Amino acid sequence: MIHHGFAQSAQSWVDSGWIDLLAKRSRVISFDILGHGRSDTPHDIEAYRMEERMDDVIAVAEAGGAERFDMLGFSLGGRVALGMAFQSPERLRSLIVGGMHARATGLTANNMKERTATLRKGSVRALRRVLRLNEDGSKHLPDPDPEALALSDEGLLDWTGVADDLPSLDIPTLMFVGEHDRMMPWVEEDAASIPNVNYVCCPDVDHTGAFDRSELAGPSVVQFLSQQSDASGEPTT
């Protein structure tokens, strides 16, 4: 199960080469999260709360026939994956978090509020350009809905995080982050508090670069998933 980040879509995994890497070893379940891509874009903040995000993951997994699965989330998706690890640990065989820490969303609330204000002011054409939706592979997606994207941020602003619970996390975990990602120090500290963790710092890239350049963290992710499959005797999903 893979969960993309803010302003991305399922197509983002394809465009950045992640699907080619993961599909060699795993059955991949991907989806456009609420407010993004081809999914619905309700203008109701309650639809974008963490609990709803996690419920969506379980619903998609069950629709794909996966009762228990490996979960890879990037950025916003990483935040949801961390929530899943404590809300529904029985569902996860392993946890992979890219470009995200486990601390309260309020840690970066000011930046998120600035982003939502910008989204509500911007034109759809400008948003498509900023979100790179005119590139090959993503150009056929619907125009982004500024209000839905803004609510995607605001719906998580009250999430308190799970940083204090990380020492008790007993799910095999891999965390990766760009060397120049402003979240890197937090991710590194969080990784250090998890008992069973692999940590990958991607050299010379920022937050987005760690995703776009899948060749950096991708091989470590594939190796990690292979180890989980070999240990359990179950195929990775």
Secondary structure, 3 states (H helix, E strand, C coil): CEECCCCCCHHHHHHCCHHHHHCCCCCCCECCCCCCCCCCCCCCHHHHCHHHHHHHHHHHHHHCCCCCEEEEEECHHHHHHHHHHHHCHHHEEEEEEECCCCCCHHHHHHHHHHHHHHHHHCCHHHHHHHCCCCCCCCCCCCCCCHHHHHHHHHCCCCCCCCHHHHHHCCCCEEEEEECCCCCHHHHHHHHHCCCCEEEEEECCCCHHHHHHCHHHHHHHHHHHHHHHHHHHCCCCC
